Every structure is written in C-alpha cells, then in structure tokens.
Amino acid sequence: MKSMKLGMIWVLVGMGLAMLLSVGVLGSAQSVSALDSTDQVLVGAGDIASCNKTFDEAAASLLEGINGTVATLGDNAYESGTALEFSNCYGPSWGRLSLKPRTMPSVGNHEYYTAGASGYFGYFGDAASPTESGCRVNCKGYYSYDLGSWHVVVLNSNCAEVGCGAGSPQEQWLKADLKAHSDQACTLAYWHHPRFSSSGMGNNSAVEPFWKALYEAGAEVVLNGHAHNYERFAPQTPEGQLDQAQGIREFVVGTGGKSLNSFGTTRPNSEVRLTDDSNPPVTYGVIKLTLHPESYDWQFVTIDGKIPDSGSATCHGASPTSSTDRPGPPSVTTTDPGAVTGVATTTNVTAFFSEQMDSNTINGKTFKLFKKGTSTKIGAVVTYFPDDPATTDTVEARATLDPNNSLQSGVTYKAVVSTGAMDSVGNPLPQNYKWFFTTVR
C-alpha cells in the first residue's frame, strides 16, 4: 500500500538530503567530526504516519541521515493506531529497520482509539513501556532513559487512561524518577499533549502536574506533538510566566507527516510559529537536539532541506532554593486560634503550613469554617501568605480565613483545611486537617 507512494517523494527527499549534507546537519563524516565525543543527538516529531499521505516517508528518509535516538511524540499511526495501521502505514516509513531499533516512542490519543492502545504497545513491544516487560495492552506507557549527561523522561498524557493529576501513580513515579536522577546535569521530557500552544489544539492544563514536577527538578526542555505545526516557546513556569533563569523551554513538533494546522491566537512567550500558511510557509520536518554535557542546540529541519529555526541554550539545573529540598507532603504545623475557648468573636482563623503552598489551591473550597454540628459554611475571605525567603530558620507560609461577619458568642466552631490544598510541587495534604475552638460568652 505504502510502496505505491514512494516514487512521488524521492526527488524532494534527494534534494533535501543533499542540501542538509552540505551544511553538516546529517550524520556525514563532516557533521560527526564536529560533535564532541560526549554529545548525544535526539531527533523526532509527532503526528506521523497515514497510508493516505507521503510526507511521513519523506520525514523518515530525513531521519535516516541523522545519527541519534529517534523520539516519537505521539499519534504515530493514523487514524486509530490499529495493528494493521502500524504495520502498513507506520512500518514502511518511521518503522524502517534503520529507525525502529533506535526509536523511543511516546503514545498519543489516536493510539487509544484502539482499545487499550494495543496496536501501539503490540508494535513497539517492551520499548513502549520498559518497566512492564511483556505488557501489550493497557500498559503504563511512561519510562525514562539517559543520553550522556542528560536524563530523558517519556510520559503518557492520555490522562483519562492512566491519570496525570497530582498524587496519581504516574505523577508520583515522575517525582521519584527525577529525584533518583538528580545527579544528571540536564533533564528533558516528552509526551503528546502540549501544556501551551497557539493553535486550536493544546493548552492542556491536565499536564500541569508534569510541568510542576519537572520545573522543580530544574528540567530544561519539553517536547510535544498533537498540534500539527512547529512552535517554540521561551523558558516559562508551569503557569506560563516568563522565567529566563529557571523556566522550561517547550517545543511543539507535530510535523511528522500526517497534516499541518494553522495557528490561532498567539500565546504569551511564543517565539516561533511555523506551518504551511505561515510567512514564510514551512513544510513537515523534525526537531534535532544536540545534547552537550551542560548545554544543547536545536534545529528544526524540514523535508525540503531547510532549517527555519535553530538556537542553543545552557542547562540551568534545579534552583538552589527549589522546594525539592522540602518535598512534602505538606502539613498544617499550627493554627491560630488553636483548640481553645474564649476566642474573640472578631477573630481571623489562620493555618500555618510546613512548606510553600500552591496559592491556587488555597481558597474558600479548601479552607472552611462551620458551626460545630452543621454543614453550612461560614462566609469568609481566604488569603494565602507565602513563606518569606528572608526567614531561613522557620517556614511561615500561612492561610488566613477572615469571616464576613463577627462570629456568634459562646459557639463552638470547626475549621477544616482539606486535601485539595497542595504544596508548590503538587503534593496534596495527606488528609483533612480539622480543629475546634469556642468563642467567648
């Protein structure tokens, strides 16, 4: 089926390869000699193979000339990731014998159109979920590996299938894996759904816990697909704030061969956006990352032999004041008032925490006040006050609940901080914390 298409692309690919060899992008003697012996190369894209398209074969031919590890960023075989589509559509292109043995895949949403993503897990075998030898359906699909001084994490962003939230098995595995490899100089991660995107596909807040864990661990780069275009962001926080010192640089590379999408509203911190209707127009291609011991170079290489985006950056690693030094789980250390009587009816209620908390999770839903024996919440304003970095001897992160009206005299009240309250890296309070106090008569 795919063999009928190959003749259509050889002229394009041949011209592109010749151009790339001339500038030393591919694995020629010229380009290899320019690499340090400790350098590694990671190259790939997402949204790849369709039996109705030819561009995936062109991208595969491009990959064949680039020495290094191949990363797939999900949606590997369209339309539904069946075993037949992997065999007939992905196999003749990115599944060639020169590519498949060096491929470290990630799973996309189209793979789950086949129950349990059995086509994907069956095709890639143990490479798709190395921690579960022999698993071929409903596998975890997340794992990690090292490339020189770099630690590379592959995650499964199909959250409805495997869970991505704070406290989920995957998020807990991620934090443990990052801690176990904290001696690696640089960290990179990839999965399918992007946290940020300027196209109509992406901006997936469900993967924010991944970002929080990676940000706290000092990760440098995140690669995603799903949006069928190329976009590069400036280093930013999990909330999308520019952070040139400690931020993560995201690349969306959904240009593996299936189709291309237009862009919509430009997201903050988006630096480069390339697709077939951009100015200038850009076609399919792959991202090539050259991973040096303490830095990296990037090139977006297209199937027509162009490099419309490139650059380099130095690894920053984890911040010296990262809250990974206080990894949680958080706790309520003390309260004001405590479990006492004779409390003023005009009092505010304050809970102190063992570490810095995520201010977005400290609110009227997670910090509540009731009359004892009732379920009606007392109206109040909840405010979070972060820890002052200048006070190094104690942690003073706290939340204050300010009732809208004075409390009643001689009444016992119950205050509750619930498990929805999380620390700055997404660890939830292990259990609801509650205490009682009685106002003055």
Buried (B, 14 or more C-beta within 10 A) or exposed (E): EBEEBBEEBEEBBEEBBEBBBEEBBBBBEEBEEEBEEEBBBBBBBBBBBBBEBBBBBBBBBBBBBBBBBBBBBBBBBBBEBBBEBBBBBBBBBBBBEEBBEEBBBBBBBBBBBBEBBBBBBBBBEBBBBBEBEEBBEBBBBBBBEEBBBBBBBBBBBBBEBBBBBBBBEBBBBBBEBBEEBBEBBBBBBBBBBBBBBBBEBBBBEBBBBBBBBBBBBBBBBBBBBBBBBBBBBBBBBBBBEEBEEBBBBBBBBBBBBBBBBBBEEEBEBBEBBBBBEBEEEBBBBBBBBBBBBEBBBBBBBBBBBBBBBEEEBEBBBBBEEBBBEBBBBBBBBEBBBEEEEEBEBEBBBBBBBBBBBBBEBBBEEBBBBBBEEEEEEBEBEBBBBBBEEEEEEEBBBBBBBEBEEEBEEEBBBBBBBBBBBBBBBBBBBEEBBEBBBBBEE
